[in-house]
Amino acid sequence: MPTHIANEDSRLSLWLRVREFAVPASMIETATARRLTGDWAGACAAASVDVDLQLRSVARRHGRELADRIRSDLRHLAPDLLRWHLPRIAPDGRLRPGLTIPLTRYDPAGGDGGRRPVQLVVRTPPAWADTGQRVSLALWDGPRSDNGTGHPHPRPSRRFRLDLHRHLWDARRTGELRVRAGAGGPADDGPARAADAEALGLPAGERRCAVDRWAAEARLLLADRPDGTAAPPGSPPRVVVRLGGRRRVALDLDGPDPGADPRAVIGPAPTDGAATGLPMLPDAATWVLPDLELLRAGLIGADRLHPLVAAALAPDHAPPPGAGLAPPPDRPGGPRVVECRGARHRIGLVDGVLAPLDHDPAEIRREELLVALTGTPLPCLRIIDEAHRRPDCLPDVRERLNHGDIAGALAVVEGLLGPGAVLRGGALRDALERAARGRIAYGLYRAGLTGPGPSHVRFGDRGPVRTGQAPPRHATKP
């Protein structure tokens, strides 16, 4: 198998796992129900989005008109849809860490050029604090708002931006997704796009880029200027496209009329530093939408997509009544049958704990004492012990924990072992403990108490100790 084909299969498998575990159905259902009732803060909480802004403070600082505009956008923010479309990285499809992604920009009223636009942004935590895969929502109004955030990149990113792609988070504009993703053309758009990319000289691994949409998206980018003015006269309509790593190409638009048939010439990007000042095509406009690729490859059905995405990409699809995005986590079922010393015995939940059903308590106590003396346990007890330490559902639990779905992971564990089980040492307990430590790390990051730098906190015998500065005056010497 050629390398690029193997890489393509691996990438689609990655996105298939992301779509199954990253945004669980319970999160979408809860966030949608709260958003439809006008509870935007509750919807953010359901989608693991921390809100770092207060509209009253915004009104005092920037005026009531701006606060009302922000409130309107927040009421139509679909945080579960936003999480669905946030950029992710290999090999496990986790959120790309350390990003500040602009969602929308609020220009000063009356074209006041002396005031900096305010931007609504979403931030992903740094890699050392991203175990829970939570994100935060905040406002950015200039470099002065960078102080105290503790974020490695507090300023809005040029490459990862959703302010030109409101259909990826604004419930009022999700209908634009079909056209902006290039899903409205014939069914062979994928092969045609690959042919266009090949004709442009792009390597095989970069032929999944949305070449047919580049010109139209570049015109939207060039038309969007923070001050609302036109581009300087004589400036070339050129946009830089980043294709990953160190590869850049320049997109030169041919024809100033945005309503004309978009044509573009793609060539190498300048290497003398001139590309730094050129607008960069957002990552969301550079590549084909993963959901569209999965649909065209036949790897996923429309009923497995986010409902707003499915309505845009497959408007003719009618999901059956009661259909969900994903099967619910395993729940306690009937007893399991195992072979135990030539007989068929049952294992099931008793008082919320997995236990053998065909052995009397006295026999179980004797067998447990035998095991403590390094004896060989009964097959029933051995299977129960294995379920506590390394169950068959461990990969499923790990995937849920990797994407921050701790509730879903615990539901799977309780479905197997019961809600009253006490975990024994092993891979399952280690995975849950790592998730718990990750939540603590995220809490410390949110509080600004730990992280890389001279003022991070380490844990000593007497509690947290802030390093990189002099000890307090009341501290006693050991």
C-alpha positions as CSV (number, residue, x, y, z in Angstrom):
1,M,0.0,0.0,0.0
2,P,1.4,3.4,-0.9
3,T,2.4,5.6,2.0
4,H,-0.1,8.4,1.3
5,I,-3.0,5.9,1.1
6,A,-2.0,4.4,4.4
7,N,-1.8,7.9,5.9
8,E,-5.2,8.8,4.5
9,D,-6.8,5.7,6.0
10,S,-5.1,6.5,9.4
11,R,-6.4,10.1,9.3
12,L,-10.0,9.1,8.5
13,S,-9.8,6.5,11.3
14,L,-8.7,9.2,13.6
15,W,-11.6,11.4,12.8
16,L,-14.0,8.5,13.0
17,R,-12.9,8.0,16.7
18,V,-13.1,11.7,17.3
19,R,-16.7,11.8,16.1
20,E,-17.6,8.9,18.3
21,F,-16.0,10.0,21.6
22,A,-15.0,13.7,21.5
23,V,-18.5,15.2,21.7
24,P,-20.8,12.6,23.3
25,A,-24.5,12.6,22.6
26,S,-25.4,13.4,26.2
27,M,-23.4,16.7,25.9
28,I,-25.1,17.7,22.7
29,E,-28.6,16.9,24.1
30,T,-28.0,18.8,27.3
31,A,-26.3,21.8,25.7
32,T,-29.0,22.1,23.0
33,A,-31.8,21.9,25.5
34,R,-30.3,24.7,27.6
35,R,-29.5,26.8,24.6
36,L,-33.1,26.6,23.3
37,T,-34.3,27.9,26.6
38,G,-32.0,30.9,26.5
39,D,-29.6,29.6,29.1
40,W,-26.3,30.2,27.2
41,A,-24.2,29.8,30.4
42,G,-25.8,26.5,31.2
43,A,-25.2,25.3,27.6
44,C,-21.5,26.3,28.0
45,A,-21.3,24.4,31.3
46,A,-22.8,21.3,29.6
47,A,-20.2,21.5,26.8
48,S,-17.3,21.8,29.2
49,V,-16.7,25.5,28.3
50,D,-15.6,27.8,31.1
51,V,-16.9,31.4,30.8
52,D,-14.3,34.1,31.6
53,L,-16.4,37.2,30.9
54,Q,-19.0,39.2,32.7
55,L,-21.5,41.2,30.7
56,R,-21.9,43.8,33.5
57,S,-18.2,44.5,33.4
58,V,-18.3,44.6,29.6
59,A,-21.1,47.2,29.8
60,R,-19.2,49.4,32.3
61,R,-16.0,49.2,30.2
62,H,-17.2,49.2,26.6
63,G,-20.8,50.4,26.8
64,R,-24.2,48.8,27.0
65,E,-24.5,48.6,23.2
66,L,-21.5,46.3,22.9
67,A,-22.7,44.2,25.9
68,D,-26.0,43.7,24.2
69,R,-24.4,42.6,21.0
70,I,-22.2,40.1,22.8
71,R,-25.2,38.8,24.8
72,S,-27.1,38.2,21.5
73,D,-24.2,36.2,20.1
74,L,-23.8,34.2,23.3
75,R,-27.5,33.3,23.2
76,H,-27.0,31.8,19.8
77,L,-23.7,30.2,20.5
78,A,-23.9,26.4,20.2
79,P,-20.9,25.4,22.4
80,D,-21.3,21.7,21.5
81,L,-21.1,22.6,17.8
82,L,-18.1,24.8,18.5
83,R,-16.3,21.9,20.3
84,W,-17.2,19.7,17.3
85,H,-15.3,21.9,14.9
86,L,-12.3,23.0,17.1
87,P,-8.9,22.0,15.5
88,R,-7.5,18.7,16.7
89,I,-4.1,16.9,16.5
90,A,-2.8,13.4,16.0
91,P,-2.4,10.7,17.1
92,D,-5.5,10.7,19.4
93,G,-7.6,13.6,18.1
94,R,-7.3,15.7,21.2
95,L,-7.9,19.5,21.0
96,R,-4.9,21.4,19.6
97,P,-3.5,22.9,22.8
98,G,-2.5,26.5,23.6
99,L,-4.7,28.3,21.0
100,T,-6.7,31.5,21.2
101,I,-9.3,31.3,18.4
102,P,-11.4,34.4,17.5
103,L,-15.1,33.7,17.1
104,T,-16.2,37.2,16.2
105,R,-15.0,40.8,16.2
106,Y,-16.9,43.9,17.4
107,D,-15.6,47.0,15.7
108,P,-15.9,50.3,17.5
109,A,-19.2,52.1,17.0
110,G,-19.0,55.0,14.5
111,G,-15.7,53.9,13.0
112,D,-13.6,55.2,15.9
113,G,-10.1,54.3,14.7
114,G,-8.6,55.2,18.1
115,R,-10.3,52.2,19.8
116,R,-9.2,48.6,19.3
117,P,-11.9,46.1,18.2
118,V,-13.1,43.7,20.9
119,Q,-13.0,40.0,20.0
120,L,-14.9,37.1,21.4
121,V,-12.3,34.2,21.7
122,V,-12.2,30.6,22.8
123,R,-9.0,29.3,24.3
124,T,-7.7,25.8,24.6
125,P,-5.4,25.1,27.6
126,P,-1.7,24.3,27.3
127,A,-0.7,20.7,26.8
128,W,0.2,20.1,30.5
129,A,-3.3,21.1,31.6
130,D,-5.5,19.7,28.9
131,T,-6.5,16.3,30.4
132,G,-10.1,17.3,30.8
133,Q,-10.3,18.8,27.3
134,R,-12.0,21.9,28.6
135,V,-12.0,25.2,26.8
136,S,-12.7,28.8,28.0
137,L,-14.6,31.7,26.5
138,A,-13.3,35.2,26.9
139,L,-13.0,38.7,25.4
140,W,-9.8,40.1,24.0
141,D,-9.4,43.9,23.5
142,G,-5.7,44.3,23.1
143,P,-2.4,43.4,24.6
144,R,-3.4,44.8,28.0
145,S,-5.9,41.9,28.3
146,D,-3.1,39.4,28.0
147,N,-1.9,40.0,31.5
148,G,-3.0,37.5,34.1
149,T,-4.4,34.9,31.7
150,G,-1.6,32.4,32.2
151,H,-2.1,31.3,28.6
152,P,0.9,30.6,26.4
153,H,-0.7,32.4,23.4
154,P,-3.3,34.8,24.6
155,R,-3.6,36.8,21.4
156,P,-6.0,35.7,18.7
157,S,-4.4,33.3,16.1
158,R,-4.0,34.2,12.5
159,R,-4.2,30.7,11.3
160,F,-6.9,29.2,13.5
161,R,-9.8,31.6,13.4
162,L,-13.6,31.1,13.3
163,D,-14.7,34.7,13.0
164,L,-15.0,34.2,9.2
165,H,-16.7,30.8,9.8
166,R,-19.6,31.7,12.1
167,H,-21.5,28.7,10.7
168,L,-19.2,26.5,12.7
169,W,-20.5,27.8,16.0
170,D,-23.5,30.2,15.5
171,A,-26.8,28.2,15.5
172,R,-28.4,31.0,13.3
173,R,-26.0,30.4,10.4
174,T,-25.4,26.6,10.3
175,G,-27.2,26.5,7.0
176,E,-24.2,28.1,5.3
177,L,-22.1,25.0,6.1
178,R,-23.2,23.1,3.0
179,V,-22.0,25.8,0.6
180,R,-18.9,26.8,2.6
181,A,-17.8,23.2,2.9
182,G,-18.2,22.6,-0.9
183,A,-20.9,19.9,-0.3
184,G,-23.4,21.3,-2.8
185,G,-21.6,20.0,-6.0
186,P,-21.7,16.7,-7.7
187,A,-20.9,13.5,-5.8
188,D,-17.4,13.2,-7.5
189,D,-16.2,16.5,-6.0
190,G,-13.6,14.5,-4.1
191,P,-11.8,13.0,-7.1
192,A,-12.1,16.4,-9.0
193,R,-10.5,18.2,-6.0
194,A,-7.7,15.7,-5.9
195,A,-7.1,16.2,-9.7
196,D,-7.0,20.0,-9.2
197,A,-4.6,19.6,-6.4
198,E,-2.4,17.3,-8.5
199,A,-2.5,19.7,-11.4
200,L,-1.3,22.4,-9.0
201,G,1.7,20.3,-8.0
202,L,0.7,19.6,-4.5
203,P,2.1,16.4,-2.9
204,A,-0.3,13.5,-2.5
205,G,-0.6,14.0,1.3
206,E,-2.0,17.5,0.7
207,R,-4.6,16.7,-1.9
208,R,-7.4,16.7,0.7
209,C,-7.2,20.5,0.8
210,A,-10.3,22.4,-0.4
211,V,-8.6,23.9,-3.5
212,D,-12.0,24.6,-5.2
213,R,-13.0,26.9,-2.3
214,W,-9.7,28.7,-1.8
215,A,-10.5,31.6,-4.1
216,A,-13.9,32.4,-2.7
217,E,-12.7,32.0,0.9
218,A,-9.7,34.3,0.1
219,R,-12.0,37.0,-1.2
220,L,-13.9,36.8,2.1
221,L,-10.7,37.1,4.0
222,L,-9.5,40.1,2.0
223,A,-12.9,41.9,2.4
224,D,-12.7,41.5,6.1
225,R,-10.6,44.4,7.5
226,P,-10.7,45.4,11.2
227,D,-11.1,49.1,10.5
228,G,-13.8,48.6,7.8
229,T,-11.7,50.3,5.1
230,A,-10.8,49.1,1.7
231,A,-7.4,47.6,0.9
232,P,-4.6,50.0,0.0
233,P,-4.6,51.0,-3.6
234,G,-2.3,49.0,-5.8
235,S,-1.9,46.2,-3.2
236,P,-1.9,42.7,-4.8
237,P,-4.9,40.5,-3.9
238,R,-2.6,37.8,-2.5
239,V,-3.2,35.4,0.4
240,V,-0.8,32.9,2.0
241,V,-2.0,29.3,2.5
242,R,-0.3,27.2,5.1
243,L,-0.4,23.5,4.3
244,G,1.3,22.2,7.4
245,G,4.8,22.2,8.7
246,R,7.0,24.6,6.8
247,R,5.1,24.5,3.5
248,R,3.4,27.7,2.2
249,V,1.9,28.6,-1.1
250,A,0.7,32.0,-2.3
251,L,-2.8,32.4,-3.7
252,D,-3.0,35.3,-6.3
253,L,-6.5,36.2,-7.1
254,D,-7.2,37.1,-10.7
255,G,-9.9,39.7,-11.1
256,P,-11.0,42.4,-8.5
257,D,-14.8,41.7,-8.9
258,P,-15.9,39.4,-6.0
259,G,-19.0,38.5,-7.9
260,A,-17.1,37.3,-11.0
261,D,-16.1,33.7,-11.5
262,P,-13.3,33.2,-9.0
263,R,-10.0,32.3,-10.5
264,A,-6.7,32.1,-8.8
265,V,-3.1,31.3,-9.5
266,I,-1.2,29.2,-6.9
267,G,2.5,29.6,-6.6
268,P,5.3,29.4,-4.0
269,A,5.0,31.8,-1.1
270,P,7.7,34.5,-0.8
271,T,10.7,33.4,1.3
272,D,12.2,36.8,2.0
273,G,9.9,37.7,4.8
274,A,7.3,39.4,2.6
275,A,4.8,36.6,3.4
276,T,4.7,37.7,7.0
277,G,2.5,40.7,6.2
278,L,0.2,38.9,3.9
279,P,-3.2,37.6,5.1
280,M,-3.3,33.9,5.9
281,L,-6.1,31.7,4.8
282,P,-7.8,30.3,7.9
283,D,-7.2,26.6,8.6
284,A,-11.0,26.0,8.5
285,A,-11.0,27.2,4.8
286,T,-7.8,25.3,3.8
287,W,-8.9,21.7,4.3
288,V,-11.9,19.7,3.4
289,L,-14.4,19.3,6.3
290,P,-13.7,16.0,8.0
291,D,-17.4,15.2,8.2
292,L,-17.7,15.5,4.5
293,E,-14.8,13.2,3.9
294,L,-16.2,10.6,6.2
295,L,-19.6,10.8,4.5
296,R,-18.1,10.5,1.0
297,A,-15.9,7.5,2.1
298,G,-19.0,5.8,3.5
299,L,-17.4,5.5,7.0
300,I,-20.2,7.3,8.8
301,G,-23.9,8.0,8.4
302,A,-25.6,11.3,8.8
303,D,-27.3,10.1,11.9
304,R,-23.9,9.8,13.6
305,L,-23.1,13.5,13.0
306,H,-23.9,16.5,15.1
307,P,-27.6,17.2,14.3
308,L,-26.8,20.7,13.0
309,V,-24.0,19.4,10.8
310,A,-26.2,16.5,9.5
311,A,-29.0,19.0,8.7
312,A,-26.6,21.0,6.5
313,L,-24.6,18.3,4.8
314,A,-27.5,15.8,4.4
315,P,-30.7,17.8,4.3
316,D,-32.7,14.9,2.8
317,H,-31.7,12.5,5.6
318,A,-34.4,11.8,8.1
319,P,-33.1,10.0,11.2
320,P,-35.4,7.3,12.6
321,P,-37.3,8.2,15.7
322,G,-35.2,7.8,18.8
323,A,-32.0,7.6,16.9
324,G,-29.0,8.9,18.8
325,L,-25.5,10.1,17.8
326,A,-23.8,7.1,19.5
327,P,-24.8,4.1,21.5
328,P,-25.2,4.8,25.2
329,P,-22.5,3.6,27.6
330,D,-22.8,0.0,28.8
331,R,-25.3,-0.4,31.6
332,P,-25.6,-3.2,34.1
333,G,-27.2,-6.2,32.4
334,G,-28.0,-9.7,33.2
335,P,-25.5,-12.2,34.8
336,R,-22.6,-13.4,32.7
337,V,-21.9,-17.1,32.4
338,V,-18.3,-18.4,32.8
339,E,-16.7,-21.8,32.9
340,C,-15.6,-22.6,36.5
341,R,-14.0,-26.0,37.3
342,G,-16.1,-27.9,34.8
343,A,-19.4,-26.1,35.6
344,R,-21.2,-23.1,34.2
345,H,-21.4,-20.4,36.8
346,R,-22.9,-16.9,36.8
347,I,-21.3,-13.6,37.6
348,G,-23.5,-10.5,38.3
349,L,-24.1,-7.5,40.4
350,V,-25.0,-7.9,44.0
351,D,-25.7,-4.8,46.1
352,G,-23.9,-2.7,43.4
353,V,-20.8,-4.9,43.2
354,L,-19.7,-7.6,40.7
355,A,-19.8,-11.0,42.5
356,P,-20.0,-14.7,41.8
357,L,-23.6,-15.9,42.1
358,D,-23.0,-19.7,42.4
359,H,-20.6,-19.8,45.3
360,D,-21.7,-19.5,48.9
361,P,-20.0,-16.7,51.1
362,A,-18.0,-19.2,53.1
363,E,-16.4,-20.7,50.0
364,I,-15.6,-17.2,48.7
365,R,-13.9,-16.3,52.0
366,R,-11.8,-19.5,51.9
367,E,-10.8,-18.8,48.3
368,E,-9.9,-15.2,49.1
369,L,-7.7,-16.4,51.9
370,L,-6.1,-18.9,49.6
371,V,-5.3,-16.2,47.1
372,A,-3.8,-14.0,49.8
373,L,-1.4,-17.0,50.5
374,T,-0.4,-17.0,46.8
375,G,-2.8,-19.8,45.8
376,T,-4.7,-20.2,42.6
377,P,-8.1,-18.5,42.7
378,L,-11.4,-19.8,41.4
379,P,-12.0,-19.0,37.7
380,C,-15.0,-16.9,38.8
381,L,-12.8,-14.8,41.1
382,R,-10.1,-14.6,38.5
383,I,-12.4,-13.2,35.9
384,I,-13.8,-10.6,38.4
385,D,-10.3,-9.6,39.4
386,E,-9.3,-9.2,35.7
387,A,-12.4,-7.1,35.2
388,H,-11.3,-4.8,38.0
389,R,-7.7,-4.5,36.7
390,R,-7.9,-4.7,32.9
391,P,-11.4,-5.2,31.5
392,D,-12.3,-5.7,27.9
393,C,-13.8,-2.2,27.8
394,L,-10.6,-0.5,28.8
395,P,-9.9,0.9,25.3
396,D,-13.4,2.4,25.3
397,V,-12.8,3.9,28.8
398,R,-9.4,5.3,27.7
399,E,-10.9,7.0,24.6
400,R,-13.6,8.7,26.7
401,L,-11.1,9.9,29.2
402,N,-8.7,11.2,26.5
403,H,-11.6,13.4,25.2
404,G,-12.7,14.6,28.7
405,D,-15.8,12.5,28.9
406,I,-15.3,11.4,32.5
407,A,-19.0,10.9,33.1
408,G,-19.2,8.5,30.1
409,A,-16.1,6.6,31.2
410,L,-17.5,6.1,34.7
411,A,-20.8,5.0,33.3
412,V,-19.0,2.3,31.4
413,V,-17.1,1.2,34.5
414,E,-20.2,1.1,36.6
415,G,-22.0,-0.9,34.0
416,L,-19.3,-3.5,34.2
417,L,-18.3,-3.5,37.9
418,G,-21.3,-1.8,39.6
419,P,-21.6,1.6,41.3
420,G,-20.3,0.2,44.6
421,A,-17.1,-1.4,43.3
422,V,-13.7,-0.6,44.8
423,L,-11.1,-0.6,42.0
424,R,-8.0,-2.7,42.5
425,G,-4.6,-1.9,41.3
426,G,-4.2,-2.2,37.5
427,A,-4.5,-0.4,34.2
428,L,-8.1,0.6,34.7
429,R,-7.3,2.3,38.1
430,D,-4.2,3.9,36.6
431,A,-6.2,5.5,33.8
432,L,-8.8,6.9,36.2
433,E,-6.2,8.2,38.5
434,R,-4.4,10.0,35.6
435,A,-7.7,11.6,34.7
436,A,-8.2,12.8,38.3
437,R,-4.7,14.3,38.4
438,G,-5.3,16.0,35.1
439,R,-8.4,17.7,36.5
440,I,-6.3,19.0,39.4
441,A,-3.7,20.3,37.0
442,Y,-6.4,22.1,35.0
443,G,-7.8,23.6,38.2
444,L,-4.3,24.9,39.1
445,Y,-3.9,26.3,35.6
446,R,-7.2,28.1,35.9
447,A,-6.1,29.5,39.3
448,G,-2.7,30.6,37.9
449,L,-0.9,28.5,40.4
450,T,1.2,26.2,38.3
451,G,2.8,25.8,34.9
452,P,6.0,26.5,33.1
453,G,7.8,29.7,34.1
454,P,9.5,31.2,37.1
455,S,6.4,31.5,39.2
456,H,5.0,28.0,39.0
457,V,4.0,26.0,42.1
458,R,5.4,22.7,43.2
459,F,4.1,20.5,46.0
460,G,6.2,20.0,49.0
461,D,5.7,18.0,52.2
462,R,3.8,21.0,53.8
463,G,1.6,21.8,50.8
464,P,2.0,23.9,47.6
465,V,5.2,26.0,47.4
466,R,5.7,28.8,44.9
467,T,9.1,28.6,43.4
468,G,11.1,31.3,41.6
469,Q,10.7,33.9,44.3
470,A,11.8,34.6,47.8
471,P,10.1,32.7,50.6
472,P,7.6,34.7,52.8
473,R,8.9,36.5,55.7
474,H,7.1,34.4,58.2
475,A,8.5,31.2,56.8
476,T,10.7,29.2,59.3
477,K,13.9,27.5,58.4
478,P,13.9,23.7,58.6
